């Protein structure tokens, strides 16, 4: 009997890759460490780093539902952050192994 290939009934479980820039008071408030903790809890891979302009940039990969939860959290950030804007672009999946804090 031929092997059947089944498409997932939940297309939101397919991997997505987002490039995200968070601006506001987001450096010096444990934003990167807090983002890494959130990503680890949600099973998201990628990295986060501070930008010279004072923003925080991250690349994140996971299913759409997990990325949506992260984006909702990024709108608020950790306790002392003041997020003004979260800019998101979808990109090609890069298959990161974990979630890192880059310098």
Steps between C-alpha positions, in 0.01 A plus 500: 500500500645846412608723782261787560622845590267696722503875520468640848144609576656790694704715259590729791736230625738551207824677587526873443791743532450858618752784503388731782620844608379634835550870571451716807676467834612144433871496587629482856171350624582127461308489172731249329514262798124522548441440129725192511304366800169553318634338182630199694161454671324511163745276313610785272845497342707794373693783661463847652750790502523869584528740207719815493185716461364385840254246362504124548506269196402137503445218258254238619382168358211284613143418413275800446312457830823513706629801306169680560539448877856635482386803298230574757764484776741721301233774489543529879852367563646455848397717796725804441471510120292757312422355158407757236492278192536138390582461130465149353609361163455139394808336346633157399539235770866456601466202737669645808608244761404704809437858612807712571589845623739657246736788568 
